[in-house]
Amino acid sequence: MNCLIIDDDPLVQSTLSRLLKKDSRINYLFQATDGIEGINVWNKKREEIDFIILDIELPEMSGIDILESLDEKPPVIMISSKENYGPEAFDHECIDYLLKPIPLQRLLKAVNRVEKAIQIRDKSPISDKILIKSNNTHINLAYSEILFIESEENYVRFYTKTGCHMVHATLKSVNESLPKEQFYKVQRSIIANISNIKRIRGNILEFESDKQRLERTTTKKEELLTFLPVLNKK
């Protein structure tokens, strides 16, 4: 994998380069010291860059400004010396958020997440949708639209961003037809789309649809957190 490091601190650049060179998966490092230079490097070398390590506080443009300006966003590891930017980084779909100074093991864990994201992106699934039958109507439902699926006796309910569909099926059969990297059985009767979990409060999972906020409990919080990039897992 090739990485673009955007950070205005020469010491951080040097440290990250030294640490990343210990990882045999890293082939080449591109570097930029401010936002404008970073965007220029990305625009010229985007076909060669697999992921970006991005400082949030930069001259000219902030890391968030850079993310919002990219028309095509690769996996991004956001870095900062401050904790308070974490939620904003994850709102912009960053793979991970690391606090300086960055330990080698923590950096490698973030690179693992990048590698997994690239593998999922490059995978060519037969379909990114599931065909369901609800109220005598066949619906080709995109995985990205599904919030969670909940069993109810001999039926399951597909809760989506725009509504709910009841289907005559078992949760087991539905689970077997869904991609394991995107859907996780968070309790005996519920399968959640981990991409659409908005918040985790204790054992409560929060999902947001176009009309309302939905909540469900999980009995597998610790296992679930291993699938999600989290700044502080306490």
Secondary structure, 3 states (H helix, E strand, C coil): CEEEEECCCHHHHHHHHHHHCCCCCCCEEEEECCHHHHHHHHHHHCCCCCEEEEECCCCCCCHHHHHHHCCCCCCEEEEECCHHHHHHHHHCCCCEEEECCCCHHHHHHHHHHHHHHHHHHHCCCCCCEEEEEECCEEEEEEHHHEEEEEEECCEEEEEECCCEEEECCCHHHHHHCCCCCCEEEEECCEEEEHHHCCEEECCEEEEECCCCEEEEECCCHHHHHCCCCCCCCC
